Amino acid sequence: MPRTPVAASPDIQVVRHDTQGALSWMTAVCGPHSLRVSTPGRLQFQHAGSVLRSMATTMGVIEYGTDVTVGIRDATPLTSYSLSLPLAGEQELSAGGRLLLSDRDTGVVVSPDTNQDLTIAGNCRKILVAITRPAMRQVLEEILQRPADRPLVFDPTMDAANGSQAAWWRMVRHLLGEMEHSRDLYANSTFSADLEKALIKGLILSQPNNYSRELQQADGRKLPHYLVKARDFMHARARDDIRLEDIEAAAGVPRSTLFDAFRQHVGLAPMAYLKKYRLEQVRRQLLEDRSSHNVSSIAIDWGFTHLGRFSIEYRKLFGEVPSQTAGRRRREP
């Protein structure tokens, strides 16, 4: 069956002819790494694509124009999961003592916190999807219905020709094509947020990883109705001054029953869950907001009146301070 060519959205149009320029750009997209270029004078790095702003997922097409090797080390881990699939040419991932060939039928997943080298042929033009670590963890925890107790690590090879993994790559191709023709619609986070979360969720459920067995067990697990009522109440009133008594009343069960349900199904106490949800909404607004709102006003709007403590809790959850999140939005072309 002939393959449909992929057209990338022009939201990102980057061309670099120097090693440092290409490295700096991709470091902003995926995180710290090294770049070895076989023939620096022939480097013609290009990246065309788009950013889904709800969780800062980057999607597009890249090429280097000459043989390069990207080095990732666990001492300076990536800030994003990097998934790539050649449209032409080949690449080879060296990870865990294995050499994995990637071509039009086989993608690769580069997870953070692992020593890896990705050698990309000069004629390789590939789809690249970069999903931030906080976004991946947030969606994983929503599926698990509890906090993740260890980093998510994917199997590094991803079938692009068969099964559910191939379906995920078809979804990526479809989104890339649609974003070229409907840029305004996909730039609207009210529309694209659910699509972005579905993209991340589909990856977690289709690509083998160190949580796969638990994810299979979690499939179909039903939450108690009173926990759902409490959660929905907190989501709807998250900007308000909610007390534990309010959540208890909304759930309609004794406090001990409510705490037991949250610990069993969510892994957090009710107020801790509310704080985490508020922090996630602040991050989402920082990534989406293009008004003059600053970090402080957004934090206060979501109930964080002690800004120093807010910054500490934000960094603990997302691995960066709020100003870094806002700075990522401003760096977008």
Secondary structure, 3 states (H helix, E strand, C coil): CCCCCCCCCCCEEEEECCHHHHHHHHHHHHCCCEEEECCHHHCCEEEEEEEECCCCEEEEEEECCCCEEEEECCCCCCCEEEEEEEEECCEEEEECCEEEEEECCEEEEECCCCCEEEEECCCCEEEEEEEEHHHHHHHHHHHHCCCCCCCCCECCEEECCCHHHHHHHHHHHHHHHHHHHCHHHHHCHHHHHHHHHHHHHHHHHHCCECCHHHHHHHCCCCCCHHHHHHHHHHHHCCCCCCCHHHHHHHHCCCHHHHHHHHHHHCCCCHHHHHHHHHHHHHHHHHHHCCCCCCHHHHHHHCCCCCHHHHHHHHHHHHCCCHHHHHHHHHHCC
